[in-house]
Amino acid sequence: MISTERHDTCLRIMGELNQSQVAKLAQTDDYRLDNAVDCIDLSQVSFIDSAGVALLVHWYGQQGGALTFTGVSSQLIDLANLYDLPIFSAEPFNPASADQ
């Protein structure tokens, strides 16, 4: 099961972020982030798979890269490294260095 909570400009995701839960989330208003959201809190995500990663990448692009992820688990870091996605690393993402 997945649920969300909005705290000012941060959206907290709670539960499993897998294919079936992303599909359920797609039916809610939270699936389409408004411009005020600049933070996704993942500290309460108990599981994430490639569908969850794809959603986070989609949101990151939708916000023009102006999105911070907090509470990133080691599981997500491992998936991000597997897919070569630096947006979840502890270091700020620099698009210029990604081309090197």
C-alpha positions, 0 to 999 in steps of 0.5 A: 500500500502507498500513501502520501502526505504534503508538508508545505513544499515537500511530498512524503511517500509512505509504503511500497513504491512498486509497479502496482502502487505506482499505478494506484498513485497515478489515479491521484492528484499527487501523481501530477506534481504542482510547481510548488513541490520541490522536495520528495521525502522517501524516508517512509518508503519500505520498498522500491522497484524500477517502476518507482524509480521511473516515477521519481525520474519522471517527477525530477524531469517534470520539475526541471531538475529542481527537485530534492529527494530526502530519506533516500534508502540504500536500495534506491541508491543501488538501483540508481547506480545500476541505472546510472542515475545521479539524481539520488546521490548524496552529491548535487547533480551537475548535468555538465559533469554527466557528459564527461 
